[in-house]
Amino acid sequence: MKLYDYETAPSPRKVRIFLVKKGIELETISVNLPQKEQFADWYRQKNPNCTVPSLELNDGTVLCESEAICHYLEEIYPNPPLFGRSTMERAFVNEWLQRIDFEGYLPVANFIRNCSDAFKDRALPGPKPVAQIPELAERERDRAQQFFYTINDILESNNPWLLGKYFSILDIFAFVTLEFADKCQLQPEEELNALEIWLQKMRDSLEATN
Ligand SMILES: N[C@@H](CCC(=O)N[C@@H](CS)C(=O)NCC(=O)O)C(=O)O
């Protein structure tokens, strides 16, 4: 198996942390996004959507979404379980993966892609140019703010991790989203205690595994 990656991009980072937490080592190939290598023929043939990450299986099949890649790896390497340990936990994980993506990751990505010159005509990833909508950036900034409160609220009842007792993929996907927000200058407007404690715990846990 081979992972197509780019070091500073948030979506492949989700998969890289998942691999570390599972103790899996994979051959990793960097696709240089600033040099537009995602559009090169050799990569487009593997992933026509021209995004990273992609996971190429030994039979040549390619998975092109970070969540699907993690699901596949969970089935191949079930321990430690990162998608929940019971029917109810797995349902909670599925529900919150969708919410983290829709209420967190997409607002942050839409914010930066619609206001930064670096993403001119690249307001959405993919093979075709898409024009920016500056008003959308404003709306998405507010949605990202709401997401900080949403995660803080869960952590006030579920701790130490988003699922409760066990570390899961929810912690990985939410953490990468919050660090991505920080990089885009989107920080909580007020101090959110449960969120801050959990962020520090995540940083410590990643340092310990590196
Ligand atoms: N939903 C996809 C998102 C993938 C995505 O948007 N990747 C970005 C990097 S974080 C990308 O490849 N961008 C290339 C571009 O903007 O042309 C996933 O989770 O894998």
The ligand as an SDF file (V2000), in Angstrom:
LIG
                    3D

 20 19  0  0  0  0  0  0  0  0999 V2000
  -12.7240   15.3680    1.5650 N   0  0  0  0  0  0  0  0  0  0  0  0
  -11.3420   15.1680    1.1720 C   0  0  0  0  0  0  0  0  0  0  0  0
  -10.6680   16.5180    1.0380 C   0  0  0  0  0  0  0  0  0  0  0  0
   -9.3490   16.4150    0.3270 C   0  0  0  0  0  0  0  0  0  0  0  0
   -8.7490   17.7860    0.0880 C   0  0  0  0  0  0  0  0  0  0  0  0
   -9.4570   18.7870   -0.0580 O   0  0  0  0  0  0  0  0  0  0  0  0
   -7.4030   17.8210    0.0370 N   0  0  0  0  0  0  0  0  0  0  0  0
   -6.7110   19.0650   -0.2050 C   0  0  0  0  0  0  0  0  0  0  0  0
   -5.5320   19.1820    0.7640 C   0  0  0  0  0  0  0  0  0  0  0  0
   -6.1180   19.3170    2.4380 S   0  0  0  0  0  0  0  0  0  0  0  0
   -6.1500   19.0410   -1.6120 C   0  0  0  0  0  0  0  0  0  0  0  0
   -5.7540   18.0080   -2.0940 O   0  0  0  0  0  0  0  0  0  0  0  0
   -6.1120   20.2030   -2.2760 N   0  0  0  0  0  0  0  0  0  0  0  0
   -5.5920   20.2870   -3.5980 C   0  0  0  0  0  0  0  0  0  0  0  0
   -6.0280   21.5500   -4.2900 C   0  0  0  0  0  0  0  0  0  0  0  0
   -6.4950   22.4630   -3.6190 O   0  0  0  0  0  0  0  0  0  0  0  0
   -5.8650   21.6160   -5.5070 O   0  0  0  0  0  0  0  0  0  0  0  0
  -10.6450   14.2790    2.2040 C   0  0  0  0  0  0  0  0  0  0  0  0
  -11.0030   14.3600    3.3880 O   0  0  0  0  0  0  0  0  0  0  0  0
   -9.7650   13.5070    1.8420 O   0  0  0  0  0  0  0  0  0  0  0  0
  1  2  1  0
  2  3  1  0
  2 18  1  0
  3  4  1  0
  4  5  1  0
  5  6  2  0
  5  7  1  0
  7  8  1  0
  8  9  1  0
  8 11  1  0
  9 10  1  0
 11 12  2  0
 11 13  1  0
 13 14  1  0
 14 15  1  0
 15 16  2  0
 15 17  1  0
 18 19  2  0
 18 20  1  0
M  END
$$$$
